[in-house]
Amino acid sequence: MAAQDKLTADQSKTAGHNTLTFTDGSFDQDVLRSEVPVLVDFWAEWCGPCRQMAPTVEAVAQEYAGKLKVGKLDVDSNINTAGRYNIRGIPTLLLFKDGRIVEQRVGAVGKSEVVRMVQPHVAD
C-alpha cells in the first residue's frame, strides 16, 4: 500500500480505521490521481445524517480494502474542493475513477445502495 493510502494522523473523529481523510491540499493526489476508484464522503461535523453515514462508509472501506479508496472530506474545512464539485447538500458521496466522477449520491443512503454504487467500478 502506498504511503498516501495509509491513514493520516489528523483523521476526523468520524473517520474509521479504514477510512482516509481528504483535504484541499491532498485531493488531487489522493483522489484524482489514484490508480483505484475513490469514494469520497463530503460531510460536516454538525450534520446529523453525515454522522449516521459514518459506519456505512467505514463498512464499505473495510469490505473493499485494496480495491477502493474510501475517505471523507469535511466541507467546512475544505471549502475549495467542496466548491469545485458544487457540493450543496451533505452528505454527498462522489465516486471517482480515473480522475472523473462516475457515480453520485446526495443524502444519507444505506450500505446496499453504496455497494450498488461502487461494485460496477471495482476490480474483482
C-alpha positions in Angstrom: 0.0 0.0 0.0 1.4 3.4 -1.0 2.2 5.9 1.7 -0.6 8.3 0.7 -3.1 5.4 1.1 -2.3 5.0 4.7 -4.3 6.6 7.4 -3.3 10.1 8.4 -2.8 11.3 12.0 -5.2 14.1 11.5 -8.2 11.9 10.8 -11.6 13.3 11.8 -13.4 11.9 14.7 -16.0 10.2 12.4 -13.4 8.6 10.1 -12.9 5.0 10.9 -9.9 2.7 10.8 -10.1 2.1 7.0 -11.4 5.5 6.1 -9.0 8.1 4.8 -9.2 11.9 5.4 -9.0 14.0 2.2 -8.2 17.7 2.2 -8.0 20.6 -0.3 -4.2 20.0 -0.3 -4.2 16.3 -0.8 -7.3 15.9 -3.0 -5.7 15.9 -6.5 -3.0 13.4 -5.5 -5.1 11.1 -3.3 -8.3 11.1 -5.4 -7.8 12.3 -8.9 -4.5 10.5 -9.5 -5.5 7.3 -7.7 -4.9 4.1 -9.5 -8.1 2.6 -7.9 -11.6 4.1 -7.7 -12.1 6.5 -4.8 -15.3 7.0 -2.8 -15.4 10.5 -1.2 -17.9 11.3 1.5 -18.4 15.1 1.7 -19.6 15.8 5.2 -19.5 18.2 8.1 -19.3 17.7 11.9 -22.6 19.4 12.6 -24.5 17.3 10.0 -26.6 14.5 11.7 -27.2 12.5 8.6 -23.4 12.7 7.9 -22.6 11.2 11.3 -25.2 8.4 10.6 -23.4 7.6 7.3 -20.0 7.1 9.0 -20.5 3.4 10.0 -21.7 2.7 6.4 -18.8 4.5 4.9 -16.4 2.6 7.2 -18.0 -0.8 6.4 -17.6 -0.2 2.6 -14.0 0.9 3.2 -13.3 -2.4 5.1 -15.2 -4.6 2.6 -13.4 -3.1 -0.5 -9.9 -2.6 1.1 -7.3 -2.9 -1.6 -9.8 -2.4 -4.4 -11.3 1.0 -3.5 -10.0 4.0 -1.5 -12.7 5.4 0.8 -12.4 8.8 2.5 -14.1 11.8 4.0 -13.7 15.4 3.2 -15.0 18.0 5.7 -16.8 20.7 3.6 -16.3 23.3 6.3 -12.5 22.9 6.5 -12.0 22.2 2.7 -14.2 24.8 1.0 -12.2 24.9 -2.2 -12.8 21.2 -3.0 -16.4 21.4 -1.9 -16.9 24.4 -4.2 -15.0 22.8 -7.1 -17.5 19.9 -7.1 -20.5 22.2 -6.4 -21.4 20.4 -3.1 -24.7 22.0 -2.0 -26.2 19.2 0.2 -24.5 16.8 2.6 -23.8 14.1 2.9 -22.8 13.7 -0.7 -21.0 10.7 -2.0 -18.9 11.0 -5.2 -17.2 8.0 -6.8 -14.1 8.9 -8.8 -12.5 6.6 -11.3 -9.5 7.8 -13.5 -10.0 11.3 -12.1 -13.6 11.6 -13.2 -16.9 11.4 -11.3 -18.6 8.2 -12.3 -21.4 8.0 -9.6 -23.0 10.4 -7.2 -25.5 10.1 -4.3 -26.8 13.0 -2.2 -28.3 12.4 1.2 -28.0 9.5 3.7 -28.2 6.1 1.9 -27.9 2.6 3.2 -24.9 0.2 2.7 -26.7 -1.7 0.0 -27.1 1.5 -2.0 -23.4 2.4 -1.6 -22.4 -1.1 -2.6 -24.6 -0.9 -5.8 -22.8 2.5 -6.5 -19.3 1.1 -6.2 -19.5 -2.5 -7.3 -19.5 -2.0 -11.1 -16.4 0.2 -10.8 -14.0 -2.0 -8.7 -11.8 -4.8 -10.0 -12.6 -8.3 -8.9 
